[in-house]
Amino acid sequence: MNMSKYSFPEHLKYTKQHEWTYLKEGVAIVGITDYAVKSLHDIVYVSLPEVKLQVNQFQAVATVESIKSVSEIYCPLSGIIIEVNKTLETNPEKINESPYDEGWLFKIKPTNLSSEIKNLLSAEEYRRYVESLKK
C-alpha cells in the first residue's frame, strides 16, 4: 500500500470514519480526509447540517455524494454547529480539490472538548489505521 499518495497533516485530529478536525480559537473546523476523498472519487453533492444544530460526538450530521456512493459524515466532537461552508452547495468539487482547506464542511463550538479530544486520532495514528484497512 502506497501511503505517500495520501496526505495526513500533523496539526489535525482524525476519526476512524475519515473526518478531520482542527481546533482554532475555541472552534472546531471539520472536513473529510484526503483518504476519504480519494476513496469516494468525484464528490458531486454535499448535504450540510443546519446552523445551531446541537450534535453529539460521532453522530451522523451530513452526507457527501460521489459518482460511486453516498457517505455519512460524522461529527468528531459534541457541540453546536456555528457555520457551514456554503461554497460547497454550488461547488462540492472543492472537497476533491482541497479537502483540508477550501473543502472544509462545517464549524462547531465544542461543548465537551476536554473529555472527547482523547477519542480522536493523531495524524500518525490515523495513518496507521488507514494502512490497516488496506491489508
PyMOL CGO cylinders between C-alpha atoms (Angstrom):
from pymol import cmd
from pymol.cgo import CYLINDER

trace = [
    CYLINDER, 0.00, 0.00, 0.00, 1.48, 3.30, -1.07, 0.3, 1, 1, 1, 1, 1, 1,
    CYLINDER, 1.48, 3.30, -1.07, 0.58, 5.69, 1.75, 0.3, 1, 1, 1, 1, 1, 1,
    CYLINDER, 0.58, 5.69, 1.75, 2.58, 8.52, 0.19, 0.3, 1, 1, 1, 1, 1, 1,
    CYLINDER, 2.58, 8.52, 0.19, -0.31, 9.27, -2.17, 0.3, 1, 1, 1, 1, 1, 1,
    CYLINDER, -0.31, 9.27, -2.17, -2.39, 10.39, 0.83, 0.3, 1, 1, 1, 1, 1, 1,
    CYLINDER, -2.39, 10.39, 0.83, -1.93, 13.50, 2.94, 0.3, 1, 1, 1, 1, 1, 1,
    CYLINDER, -1.93, 13.50, 2.94, -2.06, 13.34, 6.76, 0.3, 1, 1, 1, 1, 1, 1,
    CYLINDER, -2.06, 13.34, 6.76, -1.49, 16.89, 8.10, 0.3, 1, 1, 1, 1, 1, 1,
    CYLINDER, -1.49, 16.89, 8.10, 0.13, 16.72, 11.53, 0.3, 1, 1, 1, 1, 1, 1,
    CYLINDER, 0.13, 16.72, 11.53, -1.86, 19.61, 13.07, 0.3, 1, 1, 1, 1, 1, 1,
    CYLINDER, -1.86, 19.61, 13.07, -5.22, 17.85, 12.64, 0.3, 1, 1, 1, 1, 1, 1,
    CYLINDER, -5.22, 17.85, 12.64, -7.10, 15.25, 14.70, 0.3, 1, 1, 1, 1, 1, 1,
    CYLINDER, -7.10, 15.25, 14.70, -8.90, 12.39, 12.94, 0.3, 1, 1, 1, 1, 1, 1,
    CYLINDER, -8.90, 12.39, 12.94, -11.76, 9.91, 13.32, 0.3, 1, 1, 1, 1, 1, 1,
    CYLINDER, -11.76, 9.91, 13.32, -11.92, 6.30, 12.14, 0.3, 1, 1, 1, 1, 1, 1,
    CYLINDER, -11.92, 6.30, 12.14, -14.81, 7.42, 9.93, 0.3, 1, 1, 1, 1, 1, 1,
    CYLINDER, -14.81, 7.42, 9.93, -12.30, 9.61, 8.00, 0.3, 1, 1, 1, 1, 1, 1,
    CYLINDER, -12.30, 9.61, 8.00, -13.21, 13.06, 9.27, 0.3, 1, 1, 1, 1, 1, 1,
    CYLINDER, -13.21, 13.06, 9.27, -10.61, 15.59, 10.37, 0.3, 1, 1, 1, 1, 1, 1,
    CYLINDER, -10.61, 15.59, 10.37, -10.90, 18.46, 12.81, 0.3, 1, 1, 1, 1, 1, 1,
    CYLINDER, -10.90, 18.46, 12.81, -8.76, 21.48, 13.50, 0.3, 1, 1, 1, 1, 1, 1,
    CYLINDER, -8.76, 21.48, 13.50, -9.17, 23.48, 16.70, 0.3, 1, 1, 1, 1, 1, 1,
    CYLINDER, -9.17, 23.48, 16.70, -8.73, 27.22, 16.35, 0.3, 1, 1, 1, 1, 1, 1,
    CYLINDER, -8.73, 27.22, 16.35, -9.70, 29.78, 18.98, 0.3, 1, 1, 1, 1, 1, 1,
    CYLINDER, -9.70, 29.78, 18.98, -12.30, 27.54, 20.62, 0.3, 1, 1, 1, 1, 1, 1,
    CYLINDER, -12.30, 27.54, 20.62, -13.89, 26.45, 17.34, 0.3, 1, 1, 1, 1, 1, 1,
    CYLINDER, -13.89, 26.45, 17.34, -13.52, 23.06, 15.65, 0.3, 1, 1, 1, 1, 1, 1,
    CYLINDER, -13.52, 23.06, 15.65, -13.35, 23.13, 11.84, 0.3, 1, 1, 1, 1, 1, 1,
    CYLINDER, -13.35, 23.13, 11.84, -14.43, 19.80, 10.33, 0.3, 1, 1, 1, 1, 1, 1,
    CYLINDER, -14.43, 19.80, 10.33, -13.91, 18.13, 6.96, 0.3, 1, 1, 1, 1, 1, 1,
    CYLINDER, -13.91, 18.13, 6.96, -13.21, 14.76, 5.39, 0.3, 1, 1, 1, 1, 1, 1,
    CYLINDER, -13.21, 14.76, 5.39, -9.74, 13.39, 4.86, 0.3, 1, 1, 1, 1, 1, 1,
    CYLINDER, -9.74, 13.39, 4.86, -7.72, 13.10, 1.70, 0.3, 1, 1, 1, 1, 1, 1,
    CYLINDER, -7.72, 13.10, 1.70, -8.03, 9.32, 2.02, 0.3, 1, 1, 1, 1, 1, 1,
    CYLINDER, -8.03, 9.32, 2.02, -11.85, 9.58, 2.12, 0.3, 1, 1, 1, 1, 1, 1,
    CYLINDER, -11.85, 9.58, 2.12, -11.91, 11.92, -0.87, 0.3, 1, 1, 1, 1, 1, 1,
    CYLINDER, -11.91, 11.92, -0.87, -9.72, 9.61, -2.95, 0.3, 1, 1, 1, 1, 1, 1,
    CYLINDER, -9.72, 9.61, -2.95, -11.77, 6.57, -1.88, 0.3, 1, 1, 1, 1, 1, 1,
    CYLINDER, -11.77, 6.57, -1.88, -15.04, 8.24, -2.86, 0.3, 1, 1, 1, 1, 1, 1,
    CYLINDER, -15.04, 8.24, -2.86, -13.71, 9.66, -6.13, 0.3, 1, 1, 1, 1, 1, 1,
    CYLINDER, -13.71, 9.66, -6.13, -15.54, 12.67, -7.56, 0.3, 1, 1, 1, 1, 1, 1,
    CYLINDER, -15.54, 12.67, -7.56, -17.83, 14.29, -4.98, 0.3, 1, 1, 1, 1, 1, 1,
    CYLINDER, -17.83, 14.29, -4.98, -20.85, 15.79, -6.74, 0.3, 1, 1, 1, 1, 1, 1,
    CYLINDER, -20.85, 15.79, -6.74, -23.17, 16.82, -3.89, 0.3, 1, 1, 1, 1, 1, 1,
    CYLINDER, -23.17, 16.82, -3.89, -22.95, 17.68, -0.19, 0.3, 1, 1, 1, 1, 1, 1,
    CYLINDER, -22.95, 17.68, -0.19, -25.76, 17.85, 2.36, 0.3, 1, 1, 1, 1, 1, 1,
    CYLINDER, -25.76, 17.85, 2.36, -24.59, 20.00, 5.28, 0.3, 1, 1, 1, 1, 1, 1,
    CYLINDER, -24.59, 20.00, 5.28, -26.06, 20.23, 8.80, 0.3, 1, 1, 1, 1, 1, 1,
    CYLINDER, -26.06, 20.23, 8.80, -28.21, 23.14, 9.97, 0.3, 1, 1, 1, 1, 1, 1,
    CYLINDER, -28.21, 23.14, 9.97, -26.51, 26.02, 11.79, 0.3, 1, 1, 1, 1, 1, 1,
    CYLINDER, -26.51, 26.02, 11.79, -27.40, 25.99, 15.54, 0.3, 1, 1, 1, 1, 1, 1,
    CYLINDER, -27.40, 25.99, 15.54, -27.89, 22.19, 15.45, 0.3, 1, 1, 1, 1, 1, 1,
    CYLINDER, -27.89, 22.19, 15.45, -26.78, 20.52, 18.71, 0.3, 1, 1, 1, 1, 1, 1,
    CYLINDER, -26.78, 20.52, 18.71, -24.67, 17.44, 17.84, 0.3, 1, 1, 1, 1, 1, 1,
    CYLINDER, -24.67, 17.44, 17.84, -23.05, 14.59, 19.74, 0.3, 1, 1, 1, 1, 1, 1,
    CYLINDER, -23.05, 14.59, 19.74, -19.61, 13.12, 19.17, 0.3, 1, 1, 1, 1, 1, 1,
    CYLINDER, -19.61, 13.12, 19.17, -19.64, 10.62, 16.26, 0.3, 1, 1, 1, 1, 1, 1,
    CYLINDER, -19.64, 10.62, 16.26, -23.24, 11.49, 15.33, 0.3, 1, 1, 1, 1, 1, 1,
    CYLINDER, -23.24, 11.49, 15.33, -24.04, 11.43, 11.58, 0.3, 1, 1, 1, 1, 1, 1,
    CYLINDER, -24.04, 11.43, 11.58, -24.63, 15.08, 10.65, 0.3, 1, 1, 1, 1, 1, 1,
    CYLINDER, -24.63, 15.08, 10.65, -24.07, 15.39, 6.90, 0.3, 1, 1, 1, 1, 1, 1,
    CYLINDER, -24.07, 15.39, 6.90, -23.67, 13.39, 3.70, 0.3, 1, 1, 1, 1, 1, 1,
    CYLINDER, -23.67, 13.39, 3.70, -21.44, 13.56, 0.66, 0.3, 1, 1, 1, 1, 1, 1,
    CYLINDER, -21.44, 13.56, 0.66, -22.43, 12.01, -2.63, 0.3, 1, 1, 1, 1, 1, 1,
    CYLINDER, -22.43, 12.01, -2.63, -19.92, 10.88, -5.20, 0.3, 1, 1, 1, 1, 1, 1,
    CYLINDER, -19.92, 10.88, -5.20, -20.38, 9.31, -8.59, 0.3, 1, 1, 1, 1, 1, 1,
    CYLINDER, -20.38, 9.31, -8.59, -19.99, 5.97, -6.78, 0.3, 1, 1, 1, 1, 1, 1,
    CYLINDER, -19.99, 5.97, -6.78, -21.86, 6.26, -3.46, 0.3, 1, 1, 1, 1, 1, 1,
    CYLINDER, -21.86, 6.26, -3.46, -23.40, 8.29, -0.65, 0.3, 1, 1, 1, 1, 1, 1,
    CYLINDER, -23.40, 8.29, -0.65, -21.41, 8.53, 2.59, 0.3, 1, 1, 1, 1, 1, 1,
    CYLINDER, -21.41, 8.53, 2.59, -22.40, 9.77, 6.04, 0.3, 1, 1, 1, 1, 1, 1,
    CYLINDER, -22.40, 9.77, 6.04, -20.23, 12.40, 7.70, 0.3, 1, 1, 1, 1, 1, 1,
    CYLINDER, -20.23, 12.40, 7.70, -19.86, 12.07, 11.47, 0.3, 1, 1, 1, 1, 1, 1,
    CYLINDER, -19.86, 12.07, 11.47, -19.16, 14.89, 13.88, 0.3, 1, 1, 1, 1, 1, 1,
    CYLINDER, -19.16, 14.89, 13.88, -15.78, 14.40, 15.60, 0.3, 1, 1, 1, 1, 1, 1,
    CYLINDER, -15.78, 14.40, 15.60, -16.86, 16.33, 18.71, 0.3, 1, 1, 1, 1, 1, 1,
    CYLINDER, -16.86, 16.33, 18.71, -20.07, 17.23, 20.54, 0.3, 1, 1, 1, 1, 1, 1,
    CYLINDER, -20.07, 17.23, 20.54, -21.18, 20.81, 20.22, 0.3, 1, 1, 1, 1, 1, 1,
    CYLINDER, -21.18, 20.81, 20.22, -23.27, 23.31, 18.30, 0.3, 1, 1, 1, 1, 1, 1,
    CYLINDER, -23.27, 23.31, 18.30, -22.91, 23.85, 14.55, 0.3, 1, 1, 1, 1, 1, 1,
    CYLINDER, -22.91, 23.85, 14.55, -21.99, 27.52, 14.15, 0.3, 1, 1, 1, 1, 1, 1,
    CYLINDER, -21.99, 27.52, 14.15, -21.18, 27.72, 10.43, 0.3, 1, 1, 1, 1, 1, 1,
    CYLINDER, -21.18, 27.72, 10.43, -21.35, 25.63, 7.26, 0.3, 1, 1, 1, 1, 1, 1,
    CYLINDER, -21.35, 25.63, 7.26, -19.24, 26.01, 4.12, 0.3, 1, 1, 1, 1, 1, 1,
    CYLINDER, -19.24, 26.01, 4.12, -21.90, 27.45, 1.78, 0.3, 1, 1, 1, 1, 1, 1,
    CYLINDER, -21.90, 27.45, 1.78, -19.44, 27.37, -1.14, 0.3, 1, 1, 1, 1, 1, 1,
    CYLINDER, -19.44, 27.37, -1.14, -19.89, 23.60, -1.23, 0.3, 1, 1, 1, 1, 1, 1,
    CYLINDER, -19.89, 23.60, -1.23, -23.60, 23.91, -2.05, 0.3, 1, 1, 1, 1, 1, 1,
    CYLINDER, -23.60, 23.91, -2.05, -22.71, 25.08, -5.56, 0.3, 1, 1, 1, 1, 1, 1,
    CYLINDER, -22.71, 25.08, -5.56, -19.11, 23.83, -5.74, 0.3, 1, 1, 1, 1, 1, 1,
    CYLINDER, -19.11, 23.83, -5.74, -18.89, 20.44, -3.99, 0.3, 1, 1, 1, 1, 1, 1,
    CYLINDER, -18.89, 20.44, -3.99, -15.77, 19.69, -6.05, 0.3, 1, 1, 1, 1, 1, 1,
    CYLINDER, -15.77, 19.69, -6.05, -13.87, 21.97, -3.64, 0.3, 1, 1, 1, 1, 1, 1,
    CYLINDER, -13.87, 21.97, -3.64, -13.74, 18.91, -1.35, 0.3, 1, 1, 1, 1, 1, 1,
    CYLINDER, -13.74, 18.91, -1.35, -11.94, 16.94, -4.09, 0.3, 1, 1, 1, 1, 1, 1,
    CYLINDER, -11.94, 16.94, -4.09, -9.54, 19.79, -4.83, 0.3, 1, 1, 1, 1, 1, 1,
    CYLINDER, -9.54, 19.79, -4.83, -8.76, 20.94, -1.31, 0.3, 1, 1, 1, 1, 1, 1,
    CYLINDER, -8.76, 20.94, -1.31, -10.08, 18.62, 1.45, 0.3, 1, 1, 1, 1, 1, 1,
    CYLINDER, -10.08, 18.62, 1.45, -8.01, 20.27, 4.20, 0.3, 1, 1, 1, 1, 1, 1,
    CYLINDER, -8.01, 20.27, 4.20, -8.50, 23.89, 3.18, 0.3, 1, 1, 1, 1, 1, 1,
    CYLINDER, -8.50, 23.89, 3.18, -11.30, 25.25, 0.97, 0.3, 1, 1, 1, 1, 1, 1,
    CYLINDER, -11.30, 25.25, 0.97, -13.19, 21.94, 1.21, 0.3, 1, 1, 1, 1, 1, 1,
    CYLINDER, -13.19, 21.94, 1.21, -13.97, 22.13, 4.94, 0.3, 1, 1, 1, 1, 1, 1,
    CYLINDER, -13.97, 22.13, 4.94, -17.59, 21.19, 5.73, 0.3, 1, 1, 1, 1, 1, 1,
    CYLINDER, -17.59, 21.19, 5.73, -18.70, 22.90, 8.94, 0.3, 1, 1, 1, 1, 1, 1,
    CYLINDER, -18.70, 22.90, 8.94, -17.56, 24.51, 12.18, 0.3, 1, 1, 1, 1, 1, 1,
    CYLINDER, -17.56, 24.51, 12.18, -18.71, 23.61, 15.66, 0.3, 1, 1, 1, 1, 1, 1,
    CYLINDER, -18.71, 23.61, 15.66, -18.39, 25.18, 19.08, 0.3, 1, 1, 1, 1, 1, 1,
    CYLINDER, -18.39, 25.18, 19.08, -17.33, 22.13, 21.16, 0.3, 1, 1, 1, 1, 1, 1,
    CYLINDER, -17.33, 22.13, 21.16, -19.20, 21.55, 24.42, 0.3, 1, 1, 1, 1, 1, 1,
    CYLINDER, -19.20, 21.55, 24.42, -17.17, 18.68, 25.87, 0.3, 1, 1, 1, 1, 1, 1,
    CYLINDER, -17.17, 18.68, 25.87, -13.74, 19.14, 24.33, 0.3, 1, 1, 1, 1, 1, 1,
    CYLINDER, -13.74, 19.14, 24.33, -11.50, 18.12, 27.22, 0.3, 1, 1, 1, 1, 1, 1,
    CYLINDER, -11.50, 18.12, 27.22, -13.03, 14.65, 27.59, 0.3, 1, 1, 1, 1, 1, 1,
    CYLINDER, -13.03, 14.65, 27.59, -13.75, 14.00, 23.89, 0.3, 1, 1, 1, 1, 1, 1,
    CYLINDER, -13.75, 14.00, 23.89, -10.47, 15.07, 22.26, 0.3, 1, 1, 1, 1, 1, 1,
    CYLINDER, -10.47, 15.07, 22.26, -8.83, 11.88, 23.55, 0.3, 1, 1, 1, 1, 1, 1,
    CYLINDER, -8.83, 11.88, 23.55, -11.26, 9.85, 21.41, 0.3, 1, 1, 1, 1, 1, 1,
    CYLINDER, -11.26, 9.85, 21.41, -9.68, 11.27, 18.24, 0.3, 1, 1, 1, 1, 1, 1,
    CYLINDER, -9.68, 11.27, 18.24, -6.56, 10.06, 16.44, 0.3, 1, 1, 1, 1, 1, 1,
    CYLINDER, -6.56, 10.06, 16.44, -3.28, 11.86, 15.81, 0.3, 1, 1, 1, 1, 1, 1,
    CYLINDER, -3.28, 11.86, 15.81, -2.00, 12.05, 12.22, 0.3, 1, 1, 1, 1, 1, 1,
    CYLINDER, -2.00, 12.05, 12.22, 0.31, 9.10, 12.85, 0.3, 1, 1, 1, 1, 1, 1,
    CYLINDER, 0.31, 9.10, 12.85, -2.44, 7.01, 14.49, 0.3, 1, 1, 1, 1, 1, 1,
    CYLINDER, -2.44, 7.01, 14.49, -4.79, 7.76, 11.60, 0.3, 1, 1, 1, 1, 1, 1,
    CYLINDER, -4.79, 7.76, 11.60, -2.12, 6.93, 9.00, 0.3, 1, 1, 1, 1, 1, 1,
    CYLINDER, -2.12, 6.93, 9.00, -1.56, 3.55, 10.69, 0.3, 1, 1, 1, 1, 1, 1,
    CYLINDER, -1.56, 3.55, 10.69, -5.32, 2.98, 10.84, 0.3, 1, 1, 1, 1, 1, 1,
    CYLINDER, -5.32, 2.98, 10.84, -5.69, 3.66, 7.09, 0.3, 1, 1, 1, 1, 1, 1,
    CYLINDER, -5.69, 3.66, 7.09, -2.77, 1.30, 6.39, 0.3, 1, 1, 1, 1, 1, 1,
    CYLINDER, -2.77, 1.30, 6.39, -4.52, -1.42, 8.40, 0.3, 1, 1, 1, 1, 1, 1,
    CYLINDER, -4.52, -1.42, 8.40, -7.63, -1.09, 6.22, 0.3, 1, 1, 1, 1, 1, 1,
    CYLINDER, -7.63, -1.09, 6.22, -5.66, -1.97, 3.12, 0.3, 1, 1, 1, 1, 1, 1,
    CYLINDER, -5.66, -1.97, 3.12, -4.29, -5.29, 4.36, 0.3, 1, 1, 1, 1, 1, 1,
]
cmd.load_cgo(trace, "trace")
